[in-house]
Amino acid sequence: MNSELFFVDKSGEPSKPRKKTPKIEKNVQDGQENIVVVNREIPFGKFKRGGKFSGGKFGQKGQKVRRKFVRKYPGPAPIDKEAVERHSRGSGADAKGVQTSFHQAKLKRKEVVYEFAAEQAARTEILLKENEGFIEPDEGEETAEYTQGEIVANVDITAATKSFELKLDFGGYRMKYTKNGRHLLLGGRKGHIAAMDWVRKQLHCETNVMEEIVDVSWLHLETMYAVAQKQWVHFYDKKGTELHVVKQLYRVNRMEFLPYHFLLATVSDIGYLSWLDVSIGEIVANFHSNCGKIRAVCQNPYNALLCLGGSKGVVSMWAPSQPQSVAKILCHPSPISAIATDSTGEQLFTSGLDKTVKVWDIRQLSGPLNIYKTRTAVQELAISQRNLMAFAMGNVVEIYRKPSALSSKTPYLRQRISSHISGMQFCPFEDVLGVSSSSGFTSLLVPGAGEPNFDAREANPFMSLSQRREHEVHALLEKIPMELIGLEPNKVAEVDVPTLKERFEAKRSLMLSKVPKFDFEPRKKAKGKGGSAQRAKNKQIVREAKRRDFRKEVQEVQKAIQSEHLEKDEAGQDFIPLDTKKNVLDRFRPKKKQKSGQ
């Protein structure tokens, strides 16, 4: 028998042949010598080689040998310190000045949460595959020397198609991009309206209303837009069909649409501010601003306030819930020609007739942080998603980098347009600056201007028809009421401590109130109709009646306060109270026998 091929047991039945050479052992029982081939089992599962146990399933002397588990990447993944600094809120609040230990611990927990959020934001930067790309000049060169022709010649064919020019004969033009940056709306002074998908160069509609057009604005979707004509504001759909006319909005100069509140904010020629709720078709607020004729208007995306630039160099901020301005900043000693805010709503950019552009901190209402001096007065301002600033002076456009102490005062790019500039806006999520003038529209390539990574839930440039319908439904369900527009939107989630104290003191004074003194003086009657005794009696009767009514009202209020607190206590209980007079098990107790005759 070939022992290298078969396993021989006591019964003498051969087993299946194995590929590897097995181990041979001799076993002597009852005087007979049996050849036993011991096959080595292949480990599996957690006992396999290189796994939890080393050296196979068993070690020496039949004992399990546990190998110390060593991680290939011990601890959490390292985080880039520069990325953490970009998302950090600063050194944090100091808890030394906090009085109670409870609030100190609460403040420390909040700082830990902020630090964790900054670390998580730094970790997720690996998912943002795209980065903004600026022009890097050679030694001895400046980026302002490069023309649009040279930039277009050195980019790919997809980016080159985004630089174009439209020659139109009904200017000057006002223009607006949609929130996702896919569609363009043009409105000429002489009545020309055009809506298009500028990426595909596909025209949605084009018409002439035969009336002066002052401003245009998209609504919550690219299917509807508003046009401020000579007298009233008209609403049109994507195909150019007139949907509605609001005659209450009379002689409007500028329009701004608030997408999260579904409000169309307008400024009239005589200084009236109006907010139109497009979801219900009603004007929710309308009052006079007392600022005269206003041409410089923008919205703050952080708190949805409307910023107006006046002729006295003052920027005022307005909310539809208050007839007075929420805040004011004196920015220039001369009239303001243009204002704009960045995408985060933290900085305000203003330009005046004094040939300066200033940067202000809106959160603290302080500044200026930076001052840029120009050759002439700036009549249009535009801020990109990456904080590039575009200044329009006559027919020249100058673009500057992010405002900081280290940034140079020389422009990043400079371009001359064929005619006077009347409107300007950076296209969202694209390195494109749209410039409208009296002779048409020009699309300029500005490398590094747009946000390279977009959030599809917020603004999707590639939105399909079903996604657009679903987005509209969600936006209507998540609509923010106009009462929540204010200077500090985060105060809605905070507790109003003074008001809470006032309510507590009011309830306490009602519970401990005393009957006040009532002064009553009866009218004088004719001589002989009533004496002093009768007058004193009438006084006493009226006083007692008033005291009785006062006590009754106070008792009713006290009962209401007590019942309110009892309901809150019962709602917070998750157990059955045992000290009540009646119990659910009372029905099983033996009833008392009544004596006969009772």
C-alpha positions, 0 to 999 in steps of 0.5 A: 500500500502506498501510504503517500496517497491514502489515509488508512484507518482501523477499518482499512477503508481508503480515503480520497487522495490528497495533493500534498504529501501527508504526515505518516505516523505508526499506531500499535494496538492489540499487537497490530501495527497500523499505518495512519496518515495524519492530514493537516487541515487547512485553516479557515475563518478566524483560524486561518494563517495570518489572521487572529491566531499565528502558526496555524490552528494550534501552536506547540503542545496543542495550545492556542497561540494568540498573536497580538493584533497590530493595526496597519493604520493606528488611530484616526487619519491625520488632518491637514492643519491648514484645512482645519484653520480654514474652517476654524472659528478662532480660539474660542470663548473663554469660560473664566468670566462665566459665573456658574459651573453649569454654564461653564461646562455648557460653553466648553461642550459647545466649543468641543462641538465647534472643534469637531465640526471644523475637523469634519469639514477639513476631512470632507475636503477630500471629496471636493475634487475640483479647485479654483484655478487662477492665472499664474503669470511669468516673471515680470508679467502681470495678469492685467496685461492678458486680454480675453483673446489670449485667455480664450486661446489657452483654455479648452474648447468647452471653456472657450465657448463660454466667451461670446458677445451679443450685438443688440440694438435696444439698450441699455440692458439689465441682466440676471442669472438664475440661482444655478447659473444656467439661464440668462435674462436680458431686458433692454431699455427700449422694450426688448426681453430675451430669456435663454439657456446661455450654456447651450445657446438655446433661446427660450423666448424673445419679445418686445413689449413696446414699453420702457424696461427698467429692471428684470429678475428671475423668480424661484425657477427659470420658468417665470420672471418679472419685468419692471416696465415703465408703469407696473411690474409684469410677470411672464413665463418661460415662453414669453406669455404674460401671466400677471400684472401688479399695478400696486408696484408703481414705477419700480427702479430695482428688484431683488428676489429672496428665494427662501422667502418667495418675496420679490422686493422692489424699490420705486421711483419715489422711495417706496419699498414693497415686498410681494409674496409670489407664492400667494400673490399678495403684497405683505409689506409696503412703506416709504423709506424716506431716502429719495430716489434710489438706484443702488440696491442689493440683498444680504444672503445671510439675513435676507435684509434689503440694503439701500444706498442713499444720496447722503452716503448712508447704507440702510438695511430694511426688513418687511416686518418693520417700517423703520430701517434695522441698521444704518452705516455712514459709508461715504461723504458723497452719494453712493453709486453702487453696493454689493455683498459677498456670497456669505453675507459677511462683507459689504462693498460700497462705491461712491462719487468720491472715486473710492470702493470700501469694504465693510463688516456687516456683522459688526457694522464696522469698517472700512476694512479695505479702501480701493481708489479708482480713476473714476466713480464706479457705477456697477459692482459685482462679487463672485462666489470666490470673492473676486470683485468687479468694478465697472467704470464707464466702459472699462471692467476691472477685476480684483482678487480677495480683499486682504492686507496682503493683496495688491491694489493692482487689478487681476484682470482688465477689459474694455467694452465697446459701450457704456456698462449698465449691468454686471453679474458673476455667473454662479458655479462658472468662471464667467462675468456677464456684462450688459451694456448699451450695445448688447451683452458680453460674457467674459472668462475670469479664471477662479471666479466661480465655485467649482463644487456645487451642492445639487440639493441647493442649486443644480445646474444640470437639473432635470424636469422631475428634479425641478418639480420636486425642488419647487415642492420642497421649496414651498414646504420649507418657505421661511416666513417674512417675520423671521427676517431680521438683523440677527436670524440666529436669535430665533433659536435662542431664549428671550430671557428678559421676556421670560422674566417679565412673564414670570413676574407678571404671573407672580404679581397676579397671584399675590395681588391685592384689591386696589383702592377705588375712587368714586365721586357721585355726580351732584344732584339738585338741591333737596334731591339727596344729602351727604349721607346718601352720597356716602352710601352710594360711594360705598355701594360702588366701591364694594361692587368694583372690589367684588368684580376685581376679586372675581377676575383675579380668581379666574386668572389664578385658576387659569394659571394653576390649571396651566401648570397642572397640565404641564406637570401631568403631561411630564409624568410617565408614571401612575401616581400612588397618592390619589384618592381613587385607584384602578384596583379599588374595584377589587376591594370588598365593599362595606356592608351596610347595617340594616335600617340605614 
